[in-house]
């Protein structure tokens, strides 16, 4: 089947595809708050923050429909399941609507699928049963959070990605996600100056869409840096994109004539 070459969307539709990422380890509180203002101004889908930033995210995003997403076991996924559960519960109780959790990559590579399945299931149960704390404003009364499971595809073989998708489908997680955006893969030869990172790739996104059930959504992260990148993955069935260059993408969309009226757009 040929890949699509156009997609019908709008400026608001593009914004609501983006999880604005505020996760770099060197970001100061002032930089995070400025990034949250960007998320608010552009009415993106979510602001993705480190767990300690959930309360300030709730404060700055109050009165909008921009969701707060917290990362768990980030970026390497090596915490114990108990620690990940505690971290996820604390984030939801602080007001996070969504949790992006990194799998234990070593367990995946080692084929310990019982561990992997149990961990994802345990964290999903915690996240989906814990009421989101809305700070007493009533906006989240009765609402529970959702889980996105980060695979870190650069480290994995295709069969491992496909099996993770099937496990997540059976468990019923909301999203599977390609990458943290902060993984690094050392190339053959051992040269310390030849690290590279692909993040979300078209073949992996196609594989994930084909391997997940219809109720599991796909989030692409890492490598989506332009409007063309975003349109391309959107056409493949991606429902969210993790991005640090949100403003540049939306400004490019405006420059190319995108408005709030849905229009057909193509990409290079």
C-alpha positions, -999 to 999 in steps of 0.1 A, spaced: 0 0 0 14 34 -10 21 59 17 -3 89 18 11 122 5 -14 146 19 -34 150 50 -64 173 60 -56 193 91 -56 228 106 -34 249 128 -54 239 159 -52 202 148 -15 204 146 -12 220 180 -34 193 195 -10 167 182 19 180 202 31 171 237 54 201 244 85 185 260 102 202 289 125 174 300 161 184 293 181 177 325 196 212 326 163 231 324 159 256 352 126 263 369 125 296 350 130 278 317 103 253 326 78 280 335 86 298 302 80 265 284 47 260 301 36 295 290 44 284 254 22 253 259 -6 275 272 -3 301 245 -4 276 217 -30 253 233 -11 221 226 -23 187 237 -1 184 268 30 198 285 54 169 293 73 176 325 95 160 351 75 148 381 86 177 404 72 202 379 36 188 380 23 214 406 37 244 387 24 230 354 -11 227 369 -9 263 381 3 278 348 -21 257 327 -51 263 349 -82 274 329 -70 257 296 -75 222 282 -38 216 280 -30 184 299 -2 178 323 20 148 314 47 135 338 75 111 329 83 81 351 115 60 352 129 85 328 149 83 307 164 48 312 135 28 328 158 10 353 139 18 385 121 -10 403 85 -16 396 77 -5 431 95 28 426 78 34 393 44 28 408 52 52 437 65 78 413 34 75 390 9 76 419 26 107 434 25 125 400 -12 117 395 -20 128 430 -1 161 423 -23 166 392 -8 148 362 -34 137 337 -10 115 318 20 93 327 48 85 302 67 55 316 99 40 302 100 2 301 129 -17 316 149 -19 284 173 -45 297 145 -68 306 131 -65 271 164 -72 255 169 -102 278 135 -116 269 121 -115 304 86 -109 291 69 -120 323 86 -92 342 79 -67 314 42 -76 312 38 -75 350 55 -41 353 34 -25 326 2 -40 339 10 -30 375 17 6 366 -13 9 342 -35 -4 370 -21 23 394 -24 51 369 -59 43 357 -73 38 393 -58 69 409 -80 101 409 -62 131 393 -59 158 419 -72 190 404 -62 212 433 -98 216 445 -110 234 413 -134 206 405 -122 202 369 -108 167 375 -135 153 397 -137 116 391 -110 117 364 -82 92 363 -50 94 344 -38 74 314 -5 56 307 18 60 277 45 32 275 79 43 261 98 16 243 131 33 233 130 17 198 167 26 190 177 -2 214 153 -28 201 148 -53 173 116 -53 153 102 -84 169 107 -69 203 88 -38 193 60 -58 179 57 -80 210 57 -49 233 28 -36 212 9 -68 216 15 -68 254 4 -32 257 -27 -40 236 -36 -69 259 -31 -48 290 -51 -19 275 -27 10 279 -37 42 262 -6 49 241 27 33 231 56 57 224 87 53 203 114 69 224 124 92 252 143 115 230 172 111 253 186 77 244 220 73 226 231 44 206 268 38 202 278 28 167 300 -1 156 338 5 162 335 19 197 344 54 187 330 77 215 324 105 189 300 85 167 269 84 189 236 88 170 199 86 178 171 81 154 140 83 177 107 80 158 112 64 123 87 57 96 93 19 96 90 17 133 58 38 134 43 15 107 53 -15 127 38 -2 159 5 8 142 2 -27 126 11 -45 159 -12 -25 182 -50 -30 186 -72 -1 173 -77 12 208 -40 18 215 -27 51 202 8 59 190 31 87 202 62 96 182 91 112 200 126 120 189 134 132 155 102 151 147 116 186 142 98 201 113 62 205 101 70 180 73 81 155 99 49 160 119 26 158 89 43 126 77 39 108 110 4 121 114 -5 105 81 8 72 94 -17 72 123 3 89 150 -20 106 176 7 125 196 41 139 189 67 148 216 84 180 205 108 206 219 105 228 188 67 234 191 69 272 183 91 266 151 66 239 138 36 261 144 53 292 129 62 271 98 26 260 95 14 296 96 41 306 70 28 279 47 -8 292 49 -22 269 75 -52 284 94 -79 271 118 -99 259 87 -91 223 78 -71 221 46 -52 195 26 -15 198 31 14 178 17 50 174 28 84 171 12 
